Amino acid sequence: MGLAKRFLMGTGAVALAALIGTLIAPKAAQAVVSTLVTVANTIANPAVTQDTSKTASQLVNLFCDPSGGSARCISLDGGAAFNVPAGQTLVITSVIITNMLGGSGTDTVELSTASFGWFQYYLVPNATTSQFEYPSGIKIAAGYPIWAAASIEHFVYVFGYLTAN
């Protein structure tokens, strides 16, 4: 009888310790996780911060009208011919191509920078608008313009953002 009593007391003590450990552990685990994700913004290791009102200034919206030839893309925000600004990289995230004449068949549309040739080549149906997405982006270095070329009239819209080199 004494042996059974001792066994039950030992089992109860282990169960009680496990219950107390369960109640205490989440707070300790939260403290460890909090310590792991704390960001220290020091001169040696600066944290990147940006005012949310300035993020829109990094967006790039371009329009190209090759009209059956080739044309330099202009900024939809300012109307001027676009060059990737010095010290920045253009990351193209999507391209929309619209045929202005309609019809059947397909046509080719190309995007380029004047200096290193065509970086994207599209075969698009003439009767529809085509959209191409690039989640990781197509990167264009500073100083380069964007050109579009097509054998018939298409409007090409290029969307992306600027990032520091």
Beta strands, then each sheet from edge to edge (+ up, - down):
strand 1: 59-64
strand 2: 70-72
strand 3: 74-75
strand 4: 88-99
strand 5: 106-113
strand 6: 117-125
strand 7: 129-140
strand 8: 147-150
strand 9: 154-164
sheet 1: 3+ 1- 9+ 4- 7+
sheet 2: 2+ 8- 5+ 6-
end
